[in-house]
Amino acid sequence: MSVESEVNHDEDTLRPHVEDALDTIDAAVFTGDSFTSREALARLEHYIGRWQREMVNRRKEIAD
């Protein structure tokens, strides 16, 4: 991935490395092969909760 592609992104889109990371997480969730134990699912829930709390903060920042 070039530095230029990271710098010259539209403000309304995700940076390429972020989009790739989200696609990887999405695939892991929906294939069902990564979260087969209570512990693994709890770890995923930890991250989702953390992300949801931060999204609330980001929405407030954007609204201001």
SVG drawing of the C-alpha trace seen along z (x, -y; Angstrom):
<svg xmlns="http://www.w3.org/2000/svg" viewBox="-25 -22 29 46">
<polyline fill="none" stroke="black" stroke-width="0.4" points="0.0,0.0 1.4,-3.3 1.7,-6.3 0.0,-8.3 -3.1,-6.2 -3.3,-6.7 -2.8,-10.4 -5.1,-11.1 -8.3,-9.6 -11.7,-11.2 -12.7,-12.4 -16.0,-10.6 -14.4,-7.2 -12.3,-4.8 -8.6,-4.6 -7.7,-1.5 -5.9,0.2 -9.0,-0.3 -11.4,1.0 -9.1,4.1 -9.1,4.6 -12.9,4.4 -13.3,6.8 -11.1,9.3 -13.0,9.0 -16.3,9.2 -15.2,12.4 -14.0,13.9 -17.4,13.2 -19.5,14.6 -17.5,17.7 -18.1,18.9 -14.6,20.5 -13.1,17.9 -15.6,17.5 -16.4,21.1 -15.8,20.8 -17.3,18.7 -13.9,17.1 -13.4,16.1 -16.9,14.8 -16.5,12.8 -13.3,11.2 -15.2,10.2 -18.0,8.7 -15.4,6.8 -14.1,5.1 -17.6,4.5 -18.6,2.8 -15.5,0.7 -16.0,-0.3 -19.7,-1.2 -18.8,-3.5 -16.2,-5.3 -18.7,-5.6 -21.0,-7.5 -18.1,-9.9 -17.2,-10.3 -20.8,-11.1 -20.8,-13.8 -17.6,-15.3 -18.9,-15.3 -22.2,-17.0 -20.3,-19.8"/>
</svg>
